[in-house]
Amino acid sequence: MDNLTNTKSSNVYLITAVASLGGLLFGYDTAVISGAVGALRSFFIDELSTDPALAQSAIIQYKAIIVLSCLTVFGLFGAFFFRFFKRTTSIILLVLTFLIGGWLLYANFISEETVLSETLTNSILGFMVSSALVGCIIGASLGDRVANSVGRRNGLLIAAFLFFISAAGSGYPELLNPFSSGDLSTFIVYRIIGGIGVGLASMLAPLYIAEMAPANIRGKLVSCNQLAIVGGMLIVYFVNYFIVKGQSDQWINTIGWRYMFLSECIPAVLFLISLFFVPKTPRFQVLKGNDEAAIETLTKYNGPSKASLILTEIKRSFKIKKAPWLSYGWGIIIIGLLLSVFQQFVGINVVLYYAPEIFKGMGMKTDASMLQTIIVGIINLIFTVIAIFTVDKFGRKKLMFIGSVIMAVSMIGLGTVLYSQDTGMAALLLMLLYIAAFAVSWGPVTWVLLSEIFPNKIKGAMAIAVAVQWLANLLVSWTFPMMNNNTYLTETFHNGFAYWVYGIMAVLSGIFILKFVPETKGKTLEEMEQIWEPKQDVPTVNN
């Protein structure tokens, strides 16, 4: 019996490790850009200022990409209208969204002259860094459809292939260019392709683990995906550091940044190959009417005594009727959306994506800035582990509020230190304190809250919260260079302005948590339903 149990445990941990590679690539792909920001500006953008014809062509293509990206995002988010409103109302809102959004886009962006201004330069750089997030929105929006059509495992195979294509194309966009576009535009397209892989993996990897893991260790194994994401970020920080260590800026700006993106090919290929050796989930097999394959997999990972019972439970779960997303009122929807928005508006991905550039702005050289980024990754990993082991002990609400307070102090303090032009140890310590506060609170605990506050009948509403989270990430990452590199703001605030903005957002996030978010610690899903039922229209909860 012990040997059988050990074998089952080994099998489960093995498939968890394979699926968690999806989370690792998620973190790797989103963080790899951090070491290349300066080089990308030098390689792709600086030459535009000396070649007006090249600049005009690049700007036209950039505008086209922005228009297509906006239309895609408008369409994907517009589809959510049909889950909240009647068909006629949804169509009207969708048309208004396209008309208003299109007019704003034309008036404030498309109609502008094709001249490389400072604002446009910073906009292009910001979008190059954050363009993968457009793909993340697409991938996350399509994740449920992919999971139910080709399956969880096969969906991860698609993600692995997209990771590989993106890594190779981002490294050499001028050679791998089937789009007949400029190098800058081609690079952006490949980053969006990688983002689609991230979006798919962000949904399918934890879903695959949850459906394969026995109930008694499911929480621990699903947590491995979050650790893998943070671990992937830390690994790429090390990779970037060793690529640039001892190299000249000229080499980094022409060759080094390519190696950063190409390095992702290695874990992508490993992930792709490994997925062929793990099974499809029993839930997907039942969904497709293949009960024999489902019972075989369940027996292998849960034992013969539990396999039949679990299969019965899976079949019963398909009979649960889904309720309209507004069954519990707007309150729960708004809280879910604001949890996602504040998680990004406190500025975490600015630190993760632009860390080396931030440290360079503090006067550090390239090697030193990369080394400091590794420290950021280590702090992020350590405090994420702490969060996993404390969230059930201290509660979600308390951790989130404490995190908001410390992040507010850290960001306002960092902005003040930069404003006073004191870029020594104080700035670094405030940055690390901010990372620790986020990693132990808003980083992992937001996902815990999102998974708990939505009752089973409207669990699908979590999709819009996740999509909004990617959109908020895109907005913050795209606008940071516009604030941080703006001549007026830099001369006036010495790069402190953006951090004050994020500090204010942290203050607002703390007020939001304190007044509107319920404590879900120790509550069953049925108890959560009772919390929302008497307060369907007001996003306020008394604990």
Secondary structure, DSSP 8 states (H G I E B T S, - for coil): -HHHHHHHHHHHHHHHHHHHHHHHHHHHHHHGGGGGHHHHIIIIIGGGGG-HHHHHHHHHHHHHHHHHHHHHHHHHHHTTHHHHS-HHHHHHHHHHHHHHHHHHHIIIIITS-S---HHHHHHHHHHHHHTHHHHHHHHHHHHHHHHHHT-HHHHHHHHHHHHHHHHHHHH-TTTS-TT---HHHHHHHHHHHHHHHHHHHHHHHHHHHHHHS-GGGHHHHHHHHHHHHHHHHHHHHHHHHHHHTT--HHHIIIIIHHHHHHTTHHHHHHHHHHHTTS---HHHHHHTT-HHHHHHHHHHHH-HHHHHHHHHHHHHHTTS----TTTT-HHHHHHHHHHHHHHHHT-HHHHHHHHHHHHHHTT--HHHHHHHHHHHHHHHHHHHHHHHHHHHHH-HHHHHHHHHHHHHHHHHHHHHHHHTT--SHHHHHHHHHHHHHHHTTHHHHHHHHHHHHS-GGGGGGHHHHHHHHHHHHHHHHHHHHHHHS-HHHHHHHTT-HHHHHHHHHHHHHHHHHHHH----TT--HHHHHHHHGGGSS------
